[in-house]
Amino acid sequence: MPQVFDHQIQIVNLISDFFDIDFYFVRQDETIESAEYLIAGLDFEESRSIILPSDFYELIAVFDDSNDTQVLLDRTELLGVNEEVNYIFTVEKTDDSATGFKISILY
């Protein structure tokens, strides 16, 4: 039986326009609504950590607009969180994305 490792993930909000961004770590058999792992309400320049077991996750960043509608900022491809490295994810403005925002992974 394979051994399961936990990984510390750091998330940083680098978008000055948005406070209270929610980050969902969505596994293949989950949706945002059923995601077991999330960081909720991350403000500008705030950083927070979460411990995730080894698995494949899609990271989805959303915020609630003034009508309490979830607006997608960005989502990653399915990522394997299984290396023995420190994972740091940032969300920031970019001109390279349809939404104008991008999640970046730093190792």
Backbone bond lengths (Angstrom), bond angles and torsions (degrees), N, CA, C in turn:
res aa  C-N    CA-C-N  psi(-1)  N-CA   C-N-CA  omega(-1)  CA-C   N-CA-C  phi
1 M - - - 1.450 - - 1.532 108.44 -
2 P 1.342 118.02 129.84 1.470 119.25 -178.14 1.527 111.37 -67.37
3 Q 1.311 113.99 147.97 1.442 119.30 178.67 1.529 108.95 -84.15
4 V 1.336 115.90 138.64 1.459 120.87 -179.25 1.523 108.50 -95.92
5 F 1.311 115.64 132.92 1.459 121.17 177.74 1.518 109.09 -112.48
6 D 1.325 114.98 145.12 1.453 120.37 173.77 1.520 108.72 -97.90
7 H 1.322 116.11 145.65 1.460 121.69 -178.02 1.519 109.04 -127.39
8 Q 1.314 115.90 135.37 1.453 119.73 175.57 1.525 108.48 -87.15
9 I 1.318 114.60 126.99 1.455 122.53 -178.93 1.522 107.47 -115.01
10 Q 1.313 116.05 132.04 1.463 122.31 178.01 1.525 107.97 -109.41
11 I 1.335 117.31 133.12 1.461 122.77 177.98 1.522 108.30 -119.80
12 V 1.346 116.39 136.27 1.462 121.42 179.35 1.533 108.55 -129.89
13 N 1.332 116.28 130.83 1.464 121.75 176.40 1.524 108.55 -94.20
14 L 1.334 116.83 113.01 1.462 122.46 179.74 1.531 111.98 -108.01
15 I 1.335 116.91 19.11 1.466 121.33 -179.62 1.527 108.64 -103.69
16 S 1.328 116.51 109.79 1.470 120.15 -176.42 1.534 112.40 -71.11
17 D 1.330 117.65 -19.79 1.466 121.35 -177.74 1.524 113.64 -76.58
18 F 1.330 117.83 -20.92 1.466 120.28 -171.67 1.520 112.21 -126.47
19 F 1.310 113.90 131.20 1.452 121.78 171.26 1.523 106.86 -110.21
20 D 1.283 116.25 161.52 1.471 121.13 177.11 1.521 113.69 61.41
21 I 1.327 116.64 45.56 1.469 120.23 174.47 1.524 108.68 -79.63
22 D 1.327 116.27 136.93 1.466 122.40 177.59 1.520 109.07 -104.04
23 F 1.335 115.81 136.24 1.458 122.80 179.33 1.524 108.36 -117.99
24 Y 1.322 115.97 119.61 1.460 122.16 179.84 1.522 109.32 -107.56
25 F 1.331 115.75 131.91 1.465 122.61 173.15 1.523 105.88 -101.31
26 V 1.334 115.74 101.70 1.466 121.76 -170.10 1.525 109.19 -105.32
27 R 1.336 115.64 118.62 1.466 120.39 176.25 1.517 109.98 -81.03
28 Q 1.342 115.75 169.92 1.472 121.69 -174.12 1.524 112.98 -55.44
29 D 1.313 117.87 -33.73 1.463 120.72 -176.13 1.524 112.23 -100.18
30 E 1.344 117.82 17.51 1.453 121.94 -177.63 1.530 111.16 -121.10
31 T 1.328 114.81 165.34 1.457 123.11 169.77 1.530 106.78 -120.60
32 I 1.329 117.67 175.72 1.467 119.27 175.25 1.529 109.78 -55.79
33 E 1.310 116.29 -43.02 1.466 120.78 -176.96 1.529 112.40 -64.69
34 S 1.318 117.44 -31.71 1.465 119.92 -176.71 1.525 113.15 -103.43
35 A 1.336 118.05 0.89 1.467 121.26 -177.10 1.524 110.55 -59.52
36 E 1.326 115.21 129.14 1.464 120.83 -178.78 1.524 111.81 -77.52
37 Y 1.326 117.00 -27.72 1.464 120.62 -174.65 1.525 110.49 -116.94
38 L 1.335 115.60 126.19 1.451 120.35 176.73 1.514 110.38 -155.07
39 I 1.320 114.31 157.02 1.459 122.63 170.15 1.518 104.97 -118.48
40 A 1.321 116.61 118.84 1.461 121.03 -174.75 1.523 111.07 -108.21
41 G 1.328 115.04 142.36 1.455 121.11 170.92 1.512 115.92 69.88
42 L 1.323 116.84 44.39 1.466 120.30 -179.17 1.530 109.34 -85.21
43 D 1.328 116.41 121.31 1.462 122.13 -177.99 1.523 111.54 -87.22
44 F 1.329 116.08 167.87 1.459 122.59 178.58 1.526 110.44 -56.71
45 E 1.317 115.44 133.55 1.468 125.54 -179.00 1.523 113.40 64.80
46 E 1.311 117.31 10.60 1.462 120.72 176.26 1.524 108.91 -89.83
47 S 1.310 114.29 147.70 1.458 121.87 178.48 1.517 107.70 -128.20
48 R 1.339 116.00 140.17 1.447 120.56 178.34 1.515 109.75 -144.35
49 S 1.315 116.51 153.73 1.469 122.33 -179.24 1.517 110.72 -112.96
50 I 1.332 114.01 155.21 1.457 121.98 173.48 1.523 106.76 -144.68
51 I 1.324 116.44 148.57 1.460 122.21 176.92 1.530 108.07 -102.32
52 L 1.338 115.51 123.25 1.468 120.99 179.86 1.521 110.25 -118.81
53 P 1.323 117.47 140.32 1.461 119.25 171.40 1.528 109.94 -73.80
54 S 1.323 116.68 156.82 1.470 120.73 176.39 1.521 109.10 -56.38
55 D 1.313 116.10 128.83 1.461 121.48 179.12 1.523 107.56 -179.06
56 F 1.319 116.49 -176.33 1.459 122.51 175.14 1.521 108.21 -105.41
57 Y 1.327 116.05 130.26 1.457 122.19 -176.98 1.519 110.25 -133.19
58 E 1.322 114.85 146.51 1.452 121.91 166.03 1.528 104.56 -103.92
59 L 1.320 118.01 126.69 1.458 121.62 178.66 1.520 107.91 -94.58
60 I 1.328 116.46 124.69 1.456 122.52 -177.35 1.523 108.47 -122.10
61 A 1.335 116.85 125.61 1.465 122.71 178.35 1.517 109.02 -108.21
62 V 1.344 116.71 125.25 1.464 122.03 179.99 1.526 109.46 -136.95
63 F 1.324 115.55 160.13 1.455 120.33 169.94 1.519 107.88 -137.58
64 D 1.325 115.63 156.62 1.463 121.33 177.76 1.518 108.51 -93.59
65 D 1.334 116.81 122.79 1.463 119.83 179.74 1.531 110.31 -78.30
66 S 1.321 117.39 -173.82 1.465 121.63 -175.81 1.529 112.61 -64.57
67 N 1.325 117.51 -16.80 1.470 121.72 177.14 1.518 111.89 -98.20
68 D 1.349 116.81 13.52 1.471 122.74 -176.65 1.527 112.31 58.02
69 T 1.329 116.05 32.05 1.455 121.78 174.32 1.520 108.21 -98.73
70 Q 1.336 116.65 131.92 1.466 119.90 178.00 1.519 109.60 -71.81
71 V 1.333 115.82 127.91 1.462 122.24 178.82 1.524 107.88 -114.98
72 L 1.328 116.06 126.71 1.460 121.96 -179.67 1.522 110.27 -75.10
73 L 1.336 116.57 125.35 1.458 121.38 173.03 1.519 110.17 -90.73
74 D 1.332 116.58 -47.52 1.460 121.04 177.74 1.514 108.93 -169.05
75 R 1.324 114.40 162.75 1.472 121.53 174.28 1.516 107.35 -145.15
76 T 1.307 115.31 146.56 1.458 120.12 179.84 1.521 109.62 -94.75
77 E 1.315 115.26 168.15 1.456 120.66 166.64 1.527 106.52 -68.19
78 L 1.321 117.51 171.48 1.453 121.80 175.42 1.531 108.51 -65.87
79 L 1.321 116.47 122.99 1.465 122.40 -175.75 1.519 110.40 -112.86
80 G 1.314 115.86 136.26 1.454 120.27 174.73 1.519 110.13 -85.64
81 V 1.317 116.12 111.06 1.460 120.97 175.85 1.519 106.08 -95.10
82 N 1.337 114.77 92.60 1.453 118.25 -175.00 1.516 113.38 -150.29
83 E 1.324 117.25 -4.60 1.460 120.07 -179.43 1.525 109.77 -84.53
84 E 1.307 114.94 156.55 1.462 119.56 177.14 1.525 108.78 -88.93
85 V 1.329 115.15 65.72 1.465 121.78 178.97 1.524 107.93 -132.18
86 N 1.295 116.39 164.72 1.460 120.92 173.14 1.515 108.06 -86.77
87 Y 1.310 116.57 122.32 1.452 121.81 179.49 1.519 108.92 -95.03
88 I 1.328 116.48 128.59 1.456 122.31 173.97 1.523 106.92 -127.62
89 F 1.331 116.02 123.66 1.455 121.90 177.74 1.519 108.05 -112.28
90 T 1.322 116.30 137.90 1.457 120.99 173.68 1.516 108.23 -123.54
91 V 1.321 115.82 153.32 1.465 120.90 170.15 1.519 105.43 -121.84
92 E 1.344 114.63 131.61 1.460 119.69 -174.03 1.522 110.33 -150.52
93 K 1.330 115.95 166.14 1.465 121.23 175.99 1.524 109.62 -71.88
94 T 1.335 115.60 148.70 1.461 121.17 176.88 1.517 109.18 -156.26
95 D 1.319 116.02 154.96 1.463 120.87 173.63 1.523 110.92 -93.75
96 D 1.341 117.16 -3.03 1.459 122.65 -174.10 1.523 113.77 -93.67
97 S 1.311 118.58 13.08 1.452 120.96 -175.02 1.526 109.73 -135.02
98 A 1.320 116.19 149.18 1.467 121.27 179.73 1.524 111.46 -62.60
99 T 1.329 117.48 -33.26 1.468 121.02 -178.96 1.521 112.67 -86.05
100 G 1.340 117.14 -16.07 1.453 120.79 -177.41 1.514 113.66 89.49
101 F 1.349 115.72 4.71 1.464 121.41 -178.86 1.513 109.51 -135.42
102 K 1.332 116.00 155.88 1.455 120.00 -176.12 1.526 110.04 -146.31
103 I 1.333 115.09 138.82 1.464 121.36 171.01 1.514 106.65 -93.02
104 S 1.322 116.41 127.33 1.467 121.88 178.10 1.520 109.30 -114.78
105 I 1.333 114.71 147.86 1.468 121.66 178.49 1.516 108.82 -112.56
106 L 1.309 115.61 125.34 1.460 121.74 176.30 1.523 107.27 -114.29
107 Y 1.330 116.90 139.12 1.465 119.65 178.88 1.509 109.29 -111.99
